[in-house]
Amino acid sequence: MGAVAEATRENFDELVESGTTLIDVWGPDCRPCLALKPHVEKLAEARDDIDVVMLEAPKARRVCIRLKVHALPTFLLMHDGEEVARLSASTITPPQLHDWLDTSLEKMREEVS
């Protein structure tokens, strides 16, 4: 269980290179992003099977381009630096985020084993 790590263009690759990481790509002017932020923080505290990283899109445009992030909010699930799932919509609700994460983690674990 841990806190949310703040990713920058300088430390992003290091933060996601090993293990399973949920990346919340957000923007300070994105209302849905700001509404989901407390839920993402609670999720980080409650889960010990993933690391949670927040990436502020305007401060890391090149990282967003490389990840092909075209809308906010976008959630990426990465395992050992490789994207395994993506959720991107302005209408994401906390229950949808939790369901997507659980389903994506289950599918990822099935593929790994």
Secondary structure as UniProt FT lines:
FT   STRAND          5..7
FT   TURN            9..11
FT   HELIX           12..16
FT   STRAND          20..26
FT   TURN            28..29
FT   HELIX           31..46
FT   STRAND          51..56
FT   HELIX           57..59
FT   HELIX           61..66
FT   TURN            67..68
FT   STRAND          74..79
FT   TURN            80..81
FT   STRAND          82..88
FT   TURN            90..91
FT   HELIX           94..112
//
